[in-house]
Amino acid sequence: MSLTLLAINWGSVGVKILQFILSFSILVTLHELGHFLTARWFKCRVEKFYLFFNPWFSLWKKKVGDTEYGIGWVPFGGYVKISGMMDESMDKDAMKLPPQPYEFRSKPAWQRLIIMIAGVVVNVLLALALFVMITYVWGEEYIPIKNVSYGIHADSLGRSIGLQDGDKIVALDGKPAQTLEQVAVDVVLKEGKVLTVDRKGQELNISIPDDFAKKLNKARLVGFIDYNVPVIVDTVVSEAKFTKDSLRKGDQVIALDGQPAAWFYQFDSLKRTRPDKQVAITVLRGVDTVEVKAILNGTRVGFGEKKPFQYYGTEVKQYTLGQAIPKGVSLCFEKLGQYITGIKQIFTGKVAAKDSLGSVISIGNAFPGIWDWERFWTLTALFSIILAFMNILPIPALDGGHALFTLVEMVSGRKPSDKFMEYAQIVGMVLLLSLMVYALGLDVTRLFKH
């Protein structure tokens, strides 16, 4: 465990945390703003509007009119407290008093419904706007699979179905493959059955077992296929420690401690077995073969290697604003569809919940270790549409649960009692907190496993 902690790049972790906090601050603030604005529109009193939670104390607060605005110290959400609404504050004393005209519970059902779904609507609109913006500003950049001249590296899962290093992916279920990343996603979500590869000029069909999508999902798309690339030094960091010669930009690694390491997967695998040790790295430098000795920092040598896109190049498809709007909207709902498919697979047993669920640790880890605005806004857009979907589920304590009870009231003409709403809120909160604790436990277990 101590070696694992030493090998962690804490600067990278800090960047991930900052991006996570900023992203969810935007999502939560706008979600709660939807509730806030519609509540004020229908003359409801809003007692509190908070970014982050504030048990015991607030970092900052100021009362303007009837509303206390503030910033809490627990950076995992936010809330609005609307008078006369049974919410996570569980203010039962206020609910025992006679209803007041400015309270949520005094408003017509249709107004209460609009207030409750407003946060979800804002998250959907935000996701749509961001996906359109991303498409317009950055277009689509990708490594075309036809450019992958060195072929793939078949990891353990890939080898288990018959793939080999150097295979070139041609098609999945007869449909031409576009990118390696999309192949892995489609194998899980579309449950592909046949992978066509070019192996040394001969096309072969690789059958994908029925349980493979489950295994790949459990591995979180890791351990299947990756770009096969040589190891060429691109940058050398100042903290690198050399005891004989030193690495230089353009050096091509061919061996580590006398063992072949010409391909990245070989080099990466070997150095992971030598944490904090001195290693001998054999490189090609022009026409010369040179031996460099370095002391690993954890499992890091102290250089940045050329990335796949530097070998294979990328293509960027640009869009006009008119083209970006339908493309962005389509991309938004495509991502939502993939998420819903993943949820269905959990409930149908095609994938195990323990392999798919994650807490704030998993979410934060999705952000890159360097600040990348394109990736940041893409993840923010993705989390926004997921947040909208999760919140509209008919579960007590969520917006969807409150909306369901209101719809039943509108159809039946009978309003649920305050006591019923209190118990429903408790049940919903217990379910959600249990799920959050379970997901957090899974993430902590994964951390210790690695």
C-alpha positions, 0 to 999 in steps of 0.5 A, a space after each residue: 500500500 505504501 508503494 502505491 501511495 508513493 507512486 500516485 501523482 498527487 499533482 494530477 490528483 489535485 487537478 482532477 479534484 479541482 475539475 470535479 468541484 468546478 464541474 459539479 458546482 456548475 451542475 448543482 448551481 444551475 439545477 437548483 437555480 431552476 427550482 429557485 426561479 420557478 418557485 419565485 415565479 409562482 410566489 413561493 418563499 425560498 428560505 435558502 439557496 446554497 452551493 455545497 452542503 453546510 452542516 453546522 456552519 457555512 463558509 459564507 452566507 448573506 440574507 437578501 430579502 427572505 432568502 439566505 444565500 450561502 456556500 457550504 463546506 462539503 463540496 458534494 452538492 447544493 440545495 434550495 429550501 422552499 417554504 412548505 416543501 417536505 425535502 431533505 431538511 425534514 423540517 417537520 415542525 414547519 409542516 405542522 403549522 397551518 399552510 401559508 399562501 407563500 408556501 409550496 404546499 399551498 400552490 396548485 398542483 400544476 405549479 408544484 409540478 413545474 417547480 419540481 421538474 425545473 431542475 431536470 429541465 435546466 440540466 437537459 438544456 445545459 447538456 444540449 447547449 454544451 454538446 452543441 458548443 463542444 461540437 462547434 468549437 472542437 469538432 470531432 477529433 479521432 484517430 482513424 482505425 485505418 491509420 493504426 499501422 502497427 495494429 493493436 496490443 491485445 491485452 489479457 481479455 483480447 488474447 482470451 478470445 484469440 486476438 494477437 498483438 499486431 492485429 488490425 481491427 477491420 469490422 465489428 459484426 460486419 460494420 466497418 470499425 471507425 476507432 479503437 475506443 468505439 469498438 470497445 464501447 460497441 462490444 459492451 453496449 451492442 454486444 457484438 458477436 464477431 470481430 474481423 481483423 487483418 492479421 499479416 494480410 489475411 482477414 480473420 473472424 474472431 468470435 466474441 463469447 456471450 459473456 465477454 461483454 460482462 467481463 469487459 464491463 467489469 474491467 471498465 473497458 480495460 484489458 481488451 485492446 489498445 494502440 500498439 506503439 513503440 516507446 520514443 522519448 518525447 520529453 524528459 522531466 527535470 526530476 528524472 534521476 539518471 546514474 549513467 548517461 541520460 535520456 534525450 528527446 527522440 531516443 527509442 527504447 528497445 530493452 529494459 534490464 536486458 529484456 525486450 521492451 520495444 513496444 509500450 506495453 512491454 516497457 510498461 509491464 516490465 517497469 511496474 515490476 521494479 518500483 524505486 529500483 535502478 534500471 538499465 534502459 537500452 535505447 536507439 539514438 540515431 544509429 547508435 545503441 546506448 545504455 542509460 541507467 535511471 532510478 525509478 520514482 515509484 514506477 515512473 522513469 521520468 520521461 513522457 513518451 510519444 502518444 498514439 496520435 503522434 504516430 498515427 495522426 488524427 482527423 478532425 471533422 469541423 461543423 458550422 453552427 447550423 450543423 453543430 446544433 443537430 449533431 450536438 443534440 444527437 450526441 447528447 441523446 446518444 450518450 444518454 442512450 448508452 447510459 440507460 443501456 448500461 443501467 438496463 444491463 445491470 437490472 437484467 444481470 448482463 453486468 454486475 452492479 459491483 463492477 459498474 457502480 461508482 461514487 464521487 471517487 469514480 466520477 472525479 477520476 474520470 477527469 484528466 490529470 491535466 487541465 483540458 477544457 474540451 474534456 472538462 466540458 464534455 464530462 460536464 455535459 455528460 454528467 448533466 444529462 445523467 443527473 437529469 435522468 437520475 433525478 427524474 426517476 420516480 424515487 421518493 426524495 428525488 425530483 421524479 418521486 415528488 413529480 410522480 406524487 403530484 401527477 397522481 394528485 392531479 389525476 385522482 384529485 386527492 393530495 397525499 397527506 403531509 405524513 405520507 410525504 414525510 415517510 416517503 421522503 425518509 424511505 427515499 433518503 435511506 435508499 439513496 444514502 444506502 446506494 451512495 455508501 455501497 458505491 463509495 465502498 466499491 470505490 474504496 475497495 478498488 483503490 486498495 486492490 490497486 
